[in-house]
Amino acid sequence: MSYSETTLAQVGVLNPVPNGNDGGIWGAGPAVDADGNVYLLTGNGTFDSKLDSSAFPSSC
């Protein structure tokens, strides 16, 4: 979760399995490339090979 430094209002949440359960972030921590992109290794959790329009597993 992330919060505003001035108001402490929640401004973001990272959910590694938005349409599933039991997944988590693995490893020693995130990696960041030269452009500022952050990469995380996820593992376990549910898997569905059918993707919706957002490229997330569908419930079909």
C-alpha positions in Angstrom: 0.0 0.0 0.0 1.2 3.6 -0.6 0.1 6.7 1.2 0.3 10.5 0.5 3.2 12.0 2.5 1.2 15.1 3.2 -2.3 13.8 4.0 -1.6 10.1 4.8 -4.5 9.2 2.5 -4.1 5.9 0.8 -3.1 6.5 -2.8 -2.3 3.0 -4.1 -2.3 -0.8 -3.6 -0.4 -3.5 -5.2 -2.4 -6.7 -5.6 -0.3 -9.4 -7.3 -3.3 -11.7 -7.9 -6.2 -9.3 -8.6 -8.6 -12.0 -9.9 -7.2 -14.9 -7.8 -5.8 -15.8 -4.5 -2.8 -17.2 -2.6 -0.1 -15.5 -4.7 2.8 -13.5 -3.3 6.0 -11.6 -4.1 9.1 -13.7 -3.9 12.8 -13.0 -3.7 15.0 -10.4 -2.1 13.0 -7.5 -3.3 12.2 -5.4 -6.4 14.6 -4.7 -9.3 14.5 -1.3 -11.0 15.8 -0.7 -14.6 17.4 2.5 -15.9 14.0 3.9 -17.0 12.6 3.5 -13.4 10.5 0.5 -14.2 10.0 -1.8 -11.2 10.1 -5.6 -11.5 8.9 -8.1 -9.0 8.9 -11.9 -9.0 5.6 -13.4 -8.1 4.8 -17.0 -7.3 2.1 -19.5 -6.3 -1.5 -18.4 -6.5 -4.2 -19.3 -8.9 -3.7 -19.5 -12.6 -6.2 -19.3 -15.5 -4.9 -19.4 -19.1 -8.0 -17.4 -20.3 -7.2 -13.7 -20.2 -9.7 -10.8 -20.2 -9.3 -7.5 -22.1 -6.9 -6.2 -19.4 -4.7 -9.3 -19.7 -5.8 -10.5 -16.3 -7.1 -14.1 -15.8 -10.8 -14.2 -16.5 -13.4 -15.9 -14.3 -14.8 -17.9 -17.2 
